[in-house]
């Protein structure tokens, strides 16, 4: 509401104090510029939580005993605009759709998964999951930018159904669509069985996505399929990079550009780059320009070894698997930590790793320039070791 009503260049703003007194301000600013007002709670009335019981929900597969925020399931249109999160639409009613259209709340990121209504009801375990698909053409026709996500669950929405879903969404006019593999942890004992995406399903999904414009497969699908990643031009302007789509291609292109300024086989202080099992071969190939260090894959015992992405590696696994390796310094991507860069998902800290392993630790932002800077400068992004 504030963004919508505060868009104009000339505004009148009335402020009410706790005692009920009011004062009025006249504001002149560039059209569309932010008012500069900050709120204790951006959502005012709390987060709309998810009402689904999705078969593949990662939060339902978390271990017990993690911090409370790891179990929060949001499904809020406002967060889709503010933070880029994805929503299923099952929380929306007619008034919500009209408000999105009237106030031009755009873009909206939608976890579609399938356009087959019965299958969507089965996947989301919500009886409204099929009928709310009718909102999509209305939003698109009103000029709302739509970004879609399809989590491939073998036996449910892969194969021919994936092809049909992509046809339907491109016909509606989605701006971008990502195809990502289902993530399965070792903590599904009380949940329905699901098959992981293997190499065959990954290759088939990539082939089915190929004919469609602005449809992008997650990096993890290419790694699982054993296929080369597309070059950066394939991803247009990386509309789904925050969804793990095109991150590695973008990283490689940026690093190759930066390396043009370096001499061959530059002398770097010894290092070990920490990553997940999926991306370790990619990063070792990327680091072949030097001989001072390599990428080390951390097997995920916290969530289960089927979880291979770097972002879900925990500090405890790093400590256990690098103990006795005599690492001089560890480069750890910041995606393994929460936003403040202070905690891993198992509540260990970067200082815990530095103290336990007795080595330097650097928390590196997930871009090539930061990695190269960290490789050359052991003090960059360095973590202070604490005194017992």
C-alpha positions as CSV (number, residue, x, y, z in Angstrom):
1,X,0.0,0.0,0.0
2,X,2.8,2.4,0.9
3,X,4.7,1.7,-2.3
4,X,1.5,2.1,-4.4
5,X,0.1,5.3,-2.8
6,X,3.6,6.8,-2.4
7,X,4.6,6.5,-6.0
8,X,3.7,10.1,-7.1
9,X,6.0,13.0,-7.2
10,X,3.8,15.3,-5.0
11,X,2.3,13.8,-1.9
12,X,0.5,14.7,1.3
13,X,1.5,12.6,4.3
14,X,-0.4,12.7,7.6
15,X,1.4,11.4,10.7
16,X,-0.4,10.4,13.9
17,X,1.4,10.3,17.2
18,X,0.7,7.8,20.0
19,X,-1.4,10.5,21.8
20,X,-3.6,10.9,18.8
21,X,-2.3,14.3,17.6
22,X,-1.6,14.7,13.9
23,X,0.6,16.7,11.6
24,X,0.6,16.9,7.9
25,X,3.6,17.0,5.6
26,X,3.9,18.0,1.9
27,X,6.4,15.9,0.1
28,X,8.1,16.5,-3.3
29,X,10.3,13.8,-4.7
30,X,11.2,12.1,-8.0
31,X,8.2,10.0,-9.2
32,X,8.6,6.4,-8.1
33,X,11.3,7.2,-5.5
34,X,11.1,5.6,-2.1
35,X,9.5,7.7,0.7
36,X,12.2,6.8,3.1
37,X,9.8,5.6,5.7
38,X,10.9,2.4,7.6
39,X,8.6,0.1,9.5
40,X,9.3,-2.2,12.4
41,X,7.4,-4.9,10.5
42,X,7.2,-4.6,6.8
43,X,4.1,-6.8,6.6
44,X,2.3,-5.1,9.5
45,X,0.0,-8.1,10.2
46,X,2.5,-10.9,10.1
47,X,3.4,-13.5,7.4
48,X,0.8,-15.5,5.7
49,X,1.9,-19.0,6.3
50,X,1.6,-21.9,3.9
51,X,-1.6,-23.9,4.1
52,X,-0.4,-26.7,1.9
53,X,1.2,-30.1,2.8
54,X,3.3,-30.5,-0.3
55,X,4.8,-34.0,-0.8
56,X,8.2,-32.4,-1.5
57,X,8.3,-29.6,1.1
58,X,11.9,-29.3,2.2
59,X,10.9,-27.7,5.5
60,X,9.0,-30.8,6.4
61,X,12.2,-32.7,5.9
62,X,14.3,-30.7,8.3
63,X,15.9,-32.3,11.3
64,X,14.4,-31.8,14.7
65,X,16.1,-29.3,17.0
66,X,17.0,-26.6,14.5
67,X,16.2,-22.9,15.2
68,X,12.6,-21.9,14.8
69,X,13.1,-19.8,11.6
70,X,14.1,-23.0,9.8
71,X,10.5,-24.3,10.1
72,X,8.7,-21.2,9.0
73,X,6.7,-21.8,5.8
74,X,5.6,-18.5,4.1
75,X,3.2,-18.2,1.2
76,X,2.8,-14.5,1.1
77,X,2.3,-12.4,-2.1
78,X,3.9,-9.4,-0.4
79,X,7.1,-11.3,0.2
80,X,7.1,-12.4,-3.4
81,X,7.4,-8.7,-4.4
82,X,9.7,-7.7,-1.5
83,X,12.1,-10.7,-1.4
84,X,11.5,-12.7,-4.5
85,X,10.1,-15.7,-2.7
86,X,7.7,-18.1,-4.5
87,X,4.1,-18.7,-3.6
88,X,1.5,-21.3,-4.6
89,X,-1.5,-19.0,-4.9
90,X,-3.6,-21.3,-2.6
91,X,-3.7,-18.4,0.0
92,X,-5.2,-16.0,-2.5
93,X,-8.9,-15.1,-2.7
94,X,-10.7,-12.9,-5.3
95,X,-10.0,-9.7,-3.4
96,X,-6.3,-10.5,-3.3
97,X,-6.1,-11.0,-7.0
98,X,-8.0,-7.7,-7.6
99,X,-5.5,-6.0,-5.3
100,X,-2.5,-7.4,-7.2
101,X,-4.0,-6.1,-10.5
102,X,-5.1,-2.7,-9.1
103,X,-1.9,-1.9,-7.3
104,X,0.3,-3.5,-10.0
105,X,2.1,-5.8,-7.5
106,X,4.7,-7.2,-9.9
107,X,6.6,-9.4,-10.4
108,X,4.8,-12.4,-8.8
109,X,6.8,-15.6,-8.4
110,X,4.7,-18.7,-8.6
111,X,5.5,-22.3,-7.6
112,X,3.4,-23.9,-10.3
113,X,4.9,-27.4,-10.5
114,X,2.2,-28.6,-12.9
115,X,-0.9,-27.3,-14.8
116,X,-2.7,-30.6,-14.5
117,X,-5.2,-29.8,-11.8
118,X,-5.6,-33.2,-10.2
119,X,-1.8,-33.7,-10.1
120,X,-1.3,-30.3,-8.5
121,X,-3.9,-31.1,-5.8
122,X,-2.1,-34.4,-5.1
123,X,1.3,-32.7,-4.9
124,X,0.3,-29.7,-2.7
125,X,-2.4,-31.6,-0.7
126,X,-4.7,-28.7,-1.0
127,X,-8.1,-28.9,-2.6
128,X,-7.7,-25.3,-4.0
129,X,-4.4,-26.1,-5.7
130,X,-6.0,-26.8,-9.1
131,X,-8.7,-24.1,-9.2
132,X,-6.3,-21.2,-8.3
133,X,-4.5,-21.8,-11.6
134,X,-7.3,-19.8,-13.2
135,X,-5.7,-16.7,-11.6
136,X,-2.7,-17.0,-13.8
137,X,-4.1,-15.9,-17.2
138,X,-5.9,-13.0,-15.5
139,X,-2.7,-11.7,-13.9
140,X,-0.8,-12.1,-17.1
141,X,-3.5,-10.3,-19.2
142,X,-3.4,-7.4,-16.6
143,X,0.3,-7.0,-17.3
144,X,1.6,-8.6,-14.1
145,X,5.1,-10.1,-14.6
146,X,5.0,-13.8,-13.7
147,X,8.0,-16.0,-13.0
148,X,7.4,-19.7,-12.6
149,X,9.0,-22.6,-10.9
150,X,8.6,-26.3,-11.5
151,X,10.0,-28.8,-8.9
152,X,10.4,-32.0,-10.8
153,X,9.0,-35.0,-8.8
154,X,9.6,-38.2,-10.8
155,X,6.3,-40.1,-11.3
156,X,4.2,-37.0,-10.7
157,X,5.0,-34.1,-13.0
158,X,7.9,-35.2,-15.2
159,X,7.9,-36.6,-18.7
160,X,4.9,-35.7,-20.9
161,X,3.3,-33.8,-18.1
162,X,6.3,-31.5,-17.8
163,X,6.1,-30.8,-21.5
164,X,2.4,-29.9,-21.2
165,X,3.0,-27.7,-18.2
166,X,5.7,-25.8,-20.1
167,X,3.3,-25.4,-23.1
168,X,0.6,-24.0,-20.9
169,X,2.8,-21.6,-19.0
170,X,4.4,-20.2,-22.2
171,X,1.0,-19.7,-23.7
172,X,-0.1,-17.8,-20.6
173,X,2.9,-15.5,-21.0
174,X,5.2,-16.3,-18.1
175,X,8.3,-14.1,-18.2
176,X,10.6,-16.9,-17.1
177,X,10.2,-20.5,-15.9
178,X,12.7,-22.6,-13.9
179,X,12.8,-26.4,-13.8
180,X,14.5,-27.7,-10.7
181,X,15.0,-31.1,-9.1
182,X,13.1,-32.1,-6.0
183,X,15.3,-32.0,-2.9
184,X,15.0,-35.1,-0.7
185,X,16.7,-35.4,2.8
186,X,17.2,-38.5,5.0
187,X,14.4,-37.2,7.3
188,X,11.3,-38.3,5.4
189,X,10.3,-41.2,7.6
190,X,6.8,-39.8,8.2
191,X,6.3,-38.5,4.7
192,X,5.1,-40.2,1.4
193,X,7.9,-41.8,-0.6
194,X,9.3,-39.8,-3.5
195,X,11.9,-40.8,-6.0
196,X,15.0,-38.6,-6.4
197,X,15.8,-37.1,-9.8
198,X,18.4,-39.4,-11.3
199,X,20.6,-38.9,-14.4
200,X,17.9,-40.2,-16.8
201,X,15.2,-37.9,-15.4
202,X,17.5,-35.0,-15.4
203,X,18.5,-35.5,-19.0
204,X,14.9,-36.0,-20.1
205,X,13.8,-32.8,-18.2
206,X,16.6,-30.8,-19.9
207,X,15.6,-32.1,-23.3
208,X,11.9,-31.3,-22.8
209,X,12.7,-27.7,-21.6
210,X,15.1,-27.0,-24.6
211,X,12.4,-26.0,-27.2
212,X,10.9,-23.3,-25.0
213,X,12.0,-19.7,-24.8
214,X,12.8,-18.3,-21.3
215,X,12.7,-21.8,-19.7
216,X,15.8,-22.6,-17.7
217,X,16.9,-25.7,-16.0
218,X,18.7,-25.6,-12.6
219,X,22.4,-26.0,-12.5
220,X,21.9,-29.1,-10.4
221,X,20.0,-30.8,-13.2
222,X,23.0,-30.5,-15.6
223,X,25.4,-31.7,-12.9
224,X,23.1,-34.7,-12.2
225,X,22.7,-35.5,-15.9
226,X,26.5,-35.3,-16.4
227,X,26.0,-32.6,-19.1
228,X,28.0,-29.5,-19.8
229,X,26.4,-26.3,-18.5
230,X,25.1,-23.9,-21.2
231,X,27.1,-20.7,-21.7
232,X,26.0,-17.5,-20.1
233,X,24.1,-16.3,-23.3
234,X,21.6,-19.2,-22.8
235,X,20.3,-17.5,-19.6
236,X,19.4,-14.1,-21.2
237,X,19.8,-11.7,-18.2
238,X,19.6,-14.5,-15.6
239,X,16.0,-13.9,-14.4
240,X,16.1,-17.0,-12.2
241,X,19.7,-16.8,-10.8
242,X,18.4,-16.5,-7.2
243,X,16.7,-19.9,-7.8
244,X,20.0,-21.6,-8.6
245,X,19.6,-21.3,-12.3
246,X,22.6,-20.1,-14.2
247,X,24.7,-19.3,-11.2
248,X,27.6,-21.5,-12.3
249,X,27.6,-20.3,-15.9
250,X,27.6,-16.7,-14.6
251,X,30.4,-17.4,-12.2
252,X,32.5,-19.1,-14.8
253,X,32.1,-16.2,-17.3
254,X,33.0,-13.6,-14.7
255,X,36.0,-15.5,-13.5
256,X,37.3,-16.1,-17.0
257,X,37.0,-12.3,-17.7
258,X,38.9,-11.5,-14.5
259,X,41.7,-14.0,-15.2
260,X,42.6,-12.2,-18.3
261,X,44.4,-9.7,-16.1
262,X,46.4,-12.3,-14.2
263,X,49.7,-14.0,-15.3
264,X,49.5,-17.8,-16.0
265,X,49.6,-20.0,-12.9
266,X,49.6,-17.1,-10.4
267,X,51.2,-17.7,-7.0
268,X,48.5,-17.9,-4.4
269,X,48.7,-18.7,-0.7
270,X,47.6,-22.3,0.0
271,X,43.8,-22.7,0.3
272,X,40.9,-25.2,0.3
273,X,37.6,-24.1,-1.2
274,X,34.7,-25.7,0.6
275,X,31.6,-26.7,-1.5
276,X,29.0,-29.4,-1.9
277,X,29.5,-32.7,-3.7
278,X,27.5,-31.6,-6.8
279,X,29.7,-28.6,-7.6
280,X,33.1,-29.8,-6.5
281,X,34.2,-31.1,-10.0
282,X,33.0,-27.8,-11.6
283,X,35.0,-25.7,-9.2
284,X,38.1,-27.9,-9.5
285,X,38.0,-27.4,-13.2
286,X,37.5,-23.7,-12.7
287,X,40.5,-23.5,-10.4
288,X,42.8,-25.3,-12.9
289,X,44.5,-21.9,-13.6
290,X,46.6,-22.3,-10.4
291,X,48.3,-25.0,-8.3
292,X,48.0,-23.6,-4.8
293,X,44.7,-25.3,-3.8
294,X,41.6,-27.1,-4.8
295,X,37.9,-27.5,-4.0
296,X,36.9,-30.0,-1.3
297,X,33.5,-31.7,-1.4
298,X,31.7,-31.9,1.9
299,X,29.3,-34.8,2.1
300,X,26.1,-33.8,3.8
301,X,25.4,-36.1,6.8
302,X,23.2,-33.5,8.5
303,X,20.4,-33.7,5.9
304,X,21.5,-36.9,4.2
305,X,24.0,-37.7,1.5
306,X,21.4,-37.2,-1.3
307,X,21.5,-33.5,-0.5
308,X,24.5,-32.3,-2.6
309,X,24.2,-28.5,-3.0
310,X,26.6,-26.1,-1.3
311,X,24.0,-24.0,0.3
312,X,22.9,-26.8,2.7
313,X,26.4,-27.8,3.9
314,X,26.7,-27.4,7.7
315,X,29.6,-26.3,9.9
316,X,29.5,-29.6,11.8
317,X,30.1,-31.5,8.6
318,X,32.9,-29.2,7.6
319,X,34.6,-29.7,11.0
320,X,34.2,-33.5,10.9
321,X,35.4,-34.0,7.3
322,X,38.3,-31.5,7.3
323,X,39.6,-32.6,10.7
324,X,43.2,-33.8,10.3
325,X,43.5,-32.5,6.7
326,X,45.9,-29.8,7.8
327,X,44.2,-27.1,5.8
328,X,46.0,-23.7,5.9
329,X,42.9,-21.7,5.2
330,X,39.3,-22.5,4.2
331,X,37.3,-20.5,1.8
332,X,33.6,-21.0,2.7
333,X,30.9,-19.6,0.4
334,X,28.5,-17.3,2.3
335,X,25.5,-19.2,0.9
336,X,26.1,-21.8,3.6
337,X,25.3,-19.2,6.3
338,X,22.2,-17.2,7.1
339,X,21.9,-13.6,6.0
340,X,24.1,-12.2,8.8
341,X,26.9,-14.6,7.9
342,X,27.0,-15.8,11.5
343,X,25.3,-19.2,11.6
344,X,25.2,-22.4,9.7
345,X,22.0,-24.4,9.6
346,X,23.2,-26.6,12.4
347,X,23.9,-23.4,14.6
348,X,27.7,-23.7,14.4
349,X,29.6,-20.5,13.6
350,X,32.5,-19.7,11.3
351,X,34.6,-19.1,14.5
352,X,33.7,-22.6,15.6
353,X,35.3,-24.0,12.4
354,X,38.4,-21.8,12.8
355,X,38.9,-22.9,16.4
356,X,38.2,-26.6,15.8
357,X,40.5,-26.9,12.8
358,X,43.1,-24.4,13.8
359,X,43.1,-22.7,10.4
360,X,42.2,-19.4,8.9
361,X,38.6,-19.2,7.6
362,X,37.3,-16.8,5.0
363,X,33.5,-16.3,4.3
364,X,33.4,-15.5,0.7
365,X,30.4,-13.9,-1.1
366,X,29.1,-16.0,-4.0
367,X,30.6,-14.2,-7.0
368,X,33.8,-14.6,-8.9
369,X,35.3,-11.3,-8.1
370,X,35.0,-12.0,-4.4
371,X,36.5,-15.5,-4.8
372,X,39.5,-14.2,-6.7
373,X,40.0,-11.4,-4.1
374,X,39.9,-14.0,-1.3
375,X,42.3,-16.3,-3.1
376,X,44.9,-13.5,-3.4
377,X,44.3,-12.0,0.0
378,X,44.1,-14.2,3.1
379,X,42.8,-11.3,5.1
380,X,39.8,-10.7,2.9
381,X,36.5,-11.8,4.5
382,X,38.5,-13.3,7.3
383,X,36.9,-14.7,10.4
384,X,38.4,-13.9,13.8
385,X,39.2,-16.9,15.9
386,X,37.8,-16.8,19.5
387,X,39.7,-17.5,22.7
388,X,38.4,-20.5,24.6
